Amino acid sequence: MAQLTESVSHYYSETRLLRVSLSDQRTKSEVIDPTLTQRFLGGRGLGVKLLYDCLPPKTHSLSPENMLVFAVGPVTATTAPTSGRLAVVTKSPLTGTIFDSNVGGHVGAQLRRAGYCAVVITGAADTPVYLWIDNDNVEIRDATPLWGLDTALTTDRVLQQTDSQAQVLCIGPGGENTVSLAAIITDKHRAAGRGGVGAVMGSKKLKAVVVRGSGRPEVTDSRKFDSAVKRARLLLKKNPITDKSLPVYGTSVLVNVINELGMLPTHNFREGTFNDAEGISGEKLLERFFVKPYHCYGCPIGCGRIIRVDGPEEAGPEYESIWSLGPQCGISDLKWITIANRRCNLLGVDTISVGSTIGCAMELVERGLLNASLRFGSTDGLLELIDDMAHNRGLGAQLARGSRLLAAGLGAPETAMHVKGLEIPAYDPRGVQGHALGYATSNRGGCHLRSYMIGPEVLGSPVLVDRDRTEGKPEMVILYQNLSAAMDSMIVCRFSSFAWTVDDYAELVSSALGIPLSGNELLAVGERIWNLERLFNLREGLSSADDRLPFRFDTALRQGNSRNRVARVSEMLPHYYSLRGWDEQGVPTPEKLSQIGLAA
């Protein structure tokens, strides 16, 4: 990558890092080192670098010493499409790994407009507080009256106390009770959902972060940037996924698609087809409840769903939420799924891990290992159970630790569908080999977005590849993992990758920062971030033994269009390590670290 120019250094002198120590109620704004942003951009990459450098090894994730970073990137709050996202980076209480949880809405744009690229939270308050960032003015305020409120009420109350035009990140009872499935919610329904990031926030007695910014972020080469933005918008408009499927149906368009391929996990991943899929599909959601689309900041796609069920308008469930609260638990009642989704948002818990863990519990009940009135296909008592999970009480307290600890504690670890402690999402890996490898090697655990191989293996974006082949998949997974790390550090939405090439992303970053940057150089930034995450996890005690899927996926599916298939990660993993420049134990070699600028 080219060296920083004077214009870039000046540009980054306008973007600051805000440090907040809750233990002694102090805040400090500082100019960020421009070489740091060149090497890691912002967002996920910046947060990972800060944690790796500053967090002592083996720090307990819920201790005051753990760091909680809210970070945006160099194209955030610009005219670039989908540039309103924000990364939440911490050490996860669910997985013990480095963890970034990505969220849309409008709060990322407000943070950047306030003049900050990141907010770094350390320590813990003695009593509940919230952080109010109003451009240069930063206050730590009492949140005692807010403690115990759901995320919607919290949002309304803090906006009344601050500014109605501000944006809010907050926790609900799930975060307050430091349950491992707790999320951070913005705009009342957009979630930094995974990995228990809300529990870290709750452990610090931080109820909310409220942000209002009035600045207008500038780019260095506005002519070149405007041209790149124009092209990016045109490509989104020309792509059938970003112009038609997602705007019309939202992410729930995938229900019928994935079910038809025999990859829609049901009854705790014991099968890959769901007989009642049509009744919970995106098409049915559109027909029964749809009111209008929801757009995150700067996004022309509008994949979010605003629905009306019985009362006022509310946010509709995403594909992953429909699956986890539906087929994973054998449930086909779409109305109930929307109600459960709303409950999770209000309580501030992750829909994916909540539903997946309930499905695990249902199987444990079937086996006679858990004494509870849970059964597949029945919604009886489930809303109350979700409440109990968020409040860490009764049976809910057992489930609130996640499926890995639940199943292991009952002597049946094979029933927990997780990687590294993070519950696997809504694509059965037996039906899609590249995606299976992506699950196994993800630095944050079972995640579909670290390398979204559903694009090429299922949707034909950019080209359709044979989903059952293993040849060439390690190369593709690494490409997507590196690109995803770069995208999460710019930050832009993953769905843009249906329409844009690596060079399109590089052009946006290059013109924003005023430096020459090729697509390959952008991928090198992503590779650096990916390897630093790997080093963090190795330092925490993880190893190649954690790069595996549950044993269930060694048994073939019995029906559907993925029948007789198993996940063949073991065939691909050695080649993946070799291509990464790691040794046979999955440890980056000194030569690789030197090559990518991470040598000690």
Summary of the structure (lengths in Angstrom):
residues: 600
radius of gyration: 22.2
end to end distance: 19.9
largest distance: 67.6
contacts: 2350
relative contact order: 0.13
helix: 46%
strand: 14%
